[in-house]
Amino acid sequence: MGDLVSEIKVERIPGSYHSSWGRHPLAAPGASGGSPAASKIQAGLAAGRRNLMAKLLSSPPYTVSAGEPLAAPAGSPRAIYHIRAGWACQFHDLANGRRAIFDIFLPGDVIGVDTALHIRPLEAALALTSVTAGVIREQDALIYLMASQHTALYLTWLLAQRQQRADQLLISISSLDARGRVAAMLLDIYTRLRRRKLLSGSTYNLPLTQVQIGSYLGLTVVHINRVLRSLREDRIVQVEKHCVTILDLNRLRVLAQREPVGRAVSPIVERPSSEIVLSSGGAAD
């Protein structure tokens, strides 16, 4: 990547994302975050993010109502989307009639990168709340991917972040009990919202029904109800009418099998774009 060696001021974006499930090589013990190689990659990622956001923010926004397919108004099955406000999810319907939710999208997420690369179309993506998004349509997305190595680097990083979320979900479902799975989900969403400075305290809105939570974690509604009641009784977390209040963050981390914050650092962290105001969206019953 020849142009990564150019002099670019590294953008230190406040609000780092912590994950103990997979550390980036640049944040591994013994790796220097201030090394020349790390600084070049950080600079390239920051420049790529600025390029992509400029393109996405220049597109006219469109709105999707809660319960509608995310990609329908854009008219393109292969496009890149930037959620400016609202929540969405991606799911797969099984032959037995059950639905599996395998990703949750929050305000600020850039999604559809894999669709632009023709890895898979963005099908079965559903708005959980009213969603406002910007879009780069298929032709523009492909051209834009080819135009800048910095942007391609950042899109690769976005794909890695999505893979990390998939890894976390797989580990939770395969290794944790029901309390651990619910704790991991609540903690991960809390961390993602804090990273984007969409909350300042310990309370956030969770526009998922118990059925949807069960579809995401592979649990029945009976399990979800029982776990939420036990977490409330143990004074760890309270979920009431889509409002999540974390009462004991350390105990929640223990249940989720997460390390304390600060043990791992991402080479680039995000912030909401200054041109827009991101909202966590309202509850979808």
C-alpha positions in Angstrom: 0.0 0.0 0.0 2.3 2.7 -1.3 0.1 5.7 -0.4 -0.1 4.6 3.3 3.4 6.0 3.8 2.2 9.5 3.0 2.2 12.0 5.8 -1.3 11.9 7.4 -2.1 13.1 10.8 -3.4 10.2 12.9 -6.9 10.8 14.0 -7.3 9.8 17.6 -11.0 9.4 17.8 -12.3 9.3 21.4 -14.3 6.4 22.9 -12.4 3.2 22.2 -14.1 -0.1 21.6 -13.1 -2.9 24.0 -13.3 -6.5 23.2 -11.5 -9.3 25.0 -12.6 -12.0 22.6 -10.0 -11.1 20.0 -7.2 -8.6 20.2 -5.9 -6.8 17.2 -2.2 -7.6 16.5 -1.3 -3.9 17.0 -2.8 -4.1 20.6 -1.2 -7.4 21.5 1.2 -7.5 24.5 4.6 -6.3 23.3 3.2 -4.4 20.3 3.8 -0.7 20.3 0.8 1.4 19.3 3.2 4.2 18.5 5.4 2.2 16.1 5.8 3.6 12.5 3.9 0.6 11.1 1.1 1.0 13.6 0.9 4.8 13.0 0.7 4.3 9.2 -2.1 1.8 9.5 -4.0 4.1 12.0 -3.5 7.0 9.6 -4.8 4.9 6.7 -7.8 3.7 8.6 -8.7 7.2 9.7 -8.3 8.6 6.2 -10.4 5.7 4.8 -13.1 6.4 7.3 -13.2 10.1 6.4 -13.4 9.2 2.7 -16.2 6.8 3.2 -18.2 9.0 5.5 -17.9 12.0 3.1 -19.4 9.8 0.4 -22.2 8.4 2.6 -23.1 11.8 4.1 -23.4 13.4 0.7 -26.1 10.9 -0.3 -29.8 11.9 0.3 -31.1 10.1 3.5 -34.0 7.8 3.3 -36.3 6.4 6.1 -37.5 2.9 6.7 -40.3 2.3 9.2 -40.0 -0.3 11.9 -40.7 -3.8 10.6 -39.8 -3.0 7.0 -36.9 -4.5 5.0 -33.9 -2.2 5.3 -32.8 -2.4 1.6 -36.3 -1.9 0.0 -36.4 1.9 -0.4 -32.8 2.0 -1.8 -33.9 -0.2 -4.7 -30.5 -2.0 -4.9 -29.7 -5.4 -3.4 -26.0 -4.6 -3.3 -25.3 -1.3 -1.7 -23.5 0.2 1.3 -25.6 1.7 4.1 -24.8 4.1 6.9 -27.4 4.0 9.7 -27.7 7.6 10.8 -30.5 6.9 13.3 -32.3 3.7 14.4 -31.7 0.0 14.9 -31.9 -2.9 12.5 -31.0 -6.6 12.4 -30.2 -9.3 9.9 -31.9 -12.7 10.1 -32.3 -16.0 8.4 -35.6 -17.9 8.3 -35.3 -21.6 8.7 -37.3 -24.3 6.9 -39.0 -25.2 10.2 -40.5 -21.7 10.5 -38.0 -20.5 13.1 -36.1 -17.3 12.6 -32.4 -16.8 13.5 -31.1 -13.2 14.1 -27.4 -13.2 13.5 -26.4 -9.5 13.6 -27.8 -6.3 15.2 -27.0 -2.9 13.7 -26.8 0.2 15.8 -26.7 4.0 14.9 -23.5 4.7 13.2 -23.0 1.2 11.7 -21.9 0.9 8.1 -23.3 -2.2 6.6 -23.5 -3.9 3.3 -19.8 -3.9 2.6 -19.9 -7.6 1.9 -22.8 -7.1 -0.5 -20.9 -4.5 -2.5 -18.1 -7.1 -2.8 -20.7 -9.6 -4.1 -20.0 -11.9 -1.1 -23.7 -12.0 -0.3 -26.7 -9.7 -0.9 -28.1 -7.7 2.0 -31.3 -9.8 2.2 -33.5 -10.2 5.3 -32.3 -7.0 7.0 -35.1 -5.6 9.1 -35.6 -2.2 10.7 -36.2 -2.7 14.4 -37.1 0.9 14.8 -37.6 3.7 12.3 -34.3 3.9 10.5 -32.7 6.8 8.7 -29.8 5.8 6.4 -27.5 7.1 3.7 -26.6 4.8 0.9 -24.0 4.2 -1.8 -25.7 2.2 -4.5 -24.1 -0.8 -6.2 -22.2 0.9 -9.1 -21.0 3.8 -7.0 -20.0 1.4 -4.2 -17.8 -0.8 -6.4 -16.2 2.2 -8.1 -15.5 3.8 -4.7 -14.0 0.6 -3.3 -11.5 0.6 -6.2 -10.6 4.3 -6.0 -8.8 4.6 -2.7 -6.5 2.1 -0.9 -7.3 4.0 2.3 -11.0 3.4 1.8 -10.4 -0.2 0.9 -8.4 -0.6 4.1 -11.1 0.8 6.2 -13.8 -1.3 4.6 -11.6 -4.4 5.3 -11.5 -3.2 9.0 -15.3 -2.9 9.0 -15.6 -6.5 7.7 -13.2 -7.6 10.4 -15.4 -5.9 13.0 -18.5 -7.7 11.7 -16.6 -11.0 11.8 -15.6 -10.2 15.4 -19.3 -9.7 16.3 -20.1 -13.1 14.7 -17.2 -14.7 16.6 -18.5 -13.3 19.9 -22.0 -14.5 19.2 -20.7 -18.0 18.3 -18.6 -18.2 21.5 -21.5 -17.0 23.6 -24.0 -19.6 22.1 -21.5 -22.5 22.2 -19.9 -21.8 25.6 -22.1 -19.8 27.9 -25.3 -20.7 29.7 -28.5 -18.6 29.3 -27.5 -16.0 31.9 -24.1 -15.6 30.3 -25.5 -15.2 26.8 -28.0 -12.5 27.9 -25.2 -10.8 29.9 -22.9 -10.9 26.9 -25.5 -9.4 24.5 -26.4 -6.6 27.0 -22.8 -5.8 27.6 -21.8 -5.8 23.9 -24.6 -3.4 23.0 -23.8 -1.1 25.9 -20.1 -1.1 24.8 -20.9 -0.3 21.2 -23.2 2.6 22.2 -20.6 4.0 24.6 -18.0 3.8 21.9 -20.1 6.1 19.8 -21.0 8.4 22.7 -24.7 7.6 22.3 -25.0 7.2 26.0 -23.3 8.7 29.0 -24.8 6.7 31.9 -25.7 3.1 32.5 -29.1 3.1 30.8 -30.0 2.6 27.2 -33.0 1.6 25.0 -33.2 -1.9 23.7 -35.7 -2.1 20.9 -35.8 -5.9 20.8 -38.7 -8.1 22.0 -38.0 -11.2 24.1 -38.8 -13.3 21.0 -36.2 -11.4 19.0 -33.6 -11.7 21.8 -34.3 -15.5 21.9 -33.8 -15.6 18.1 -30.5 -13.9 18.5 -29.2 -16.0 21.4 -30.8 -19.4 20.6 -33.0 -19.3 23.7 -36.7 -19.7 24.3 -38.9 -16.8 25.5 -39.3 -18.8 28.8 -35.5 -18.8 29.2 -35.2 -15.1 28.4 -38.0 -14.1 30.8 -36.4 -16.3 33.6 -32.9 -14.9 33.0 -34.0 -11.2 33.0 -35.9 -11.8 36.2 -32.9 -13.4 37.9 -30.6 -10.6 36.7 -33.0 -8.1 38.2 -33.3 -9.9 41.5 -29.5 -10.2 41.7 -29.2 -6.5 41.2 -27.0 -6.9 38.1 -29.1 -5.5 35.3 -32.8 -4.4 35.0 -34.7 -4.6 31.7 -38.1 -3.1 31.8 -40.2 -1.9 28.8 -37.2 -2.0 26.5 -35.1 0.1 28.9 -31.9 -1.5 30.1 -30.2 -0.3 33.3 -26.9 -1.8 34.2 -26.8 -2.0 38.0 -23.4 -3.8 38.4 -21.1 -3.6 35.4 -18.3 -5.7 36.9 -20.7 -8.6 37.7 -22.2 -8.3 34.3 -18.7 -8.7 32.8 -18.1 -11.7 34.9 -21.2 -13.4 33.7 -20.3 -12.5 30.1 -16.8 -13.8 30.6 -15.3 -10.4 29.6 -12.0 -8.9 30.8 -12.0 -5.5 32.5 -12.1 -2.5 30.2 -8.6 -1.3 29.2 -7.0 -4.7 28.7 -7.3 -4.5 24.9 -7.3 -1.5 22.6 -8.4 -1.3 19.0 -6.1 0.4 16.5 -8.9 2.7 15.4 -12.0 3.8 17.2 -15.1 5.5 16.0 -17.2 8.5 16.7 -20.5 9.7 15.3 -19.9 12.1 12.4 -20.2 15.7 13.4 -22.5 16.5 10.5 -25.4 14.4 11.9 -27.0 13.6 15.2 -27.3 9.9 15.9 -30.2 8.5 17.9 -30.6 5.1 19.6 -34.1 5.0 18.2 -37.4 4.2 19.9 -38.7 0.9 21.1 -40.3 -1.5 18.7 -43.0 -3.6 20.3 
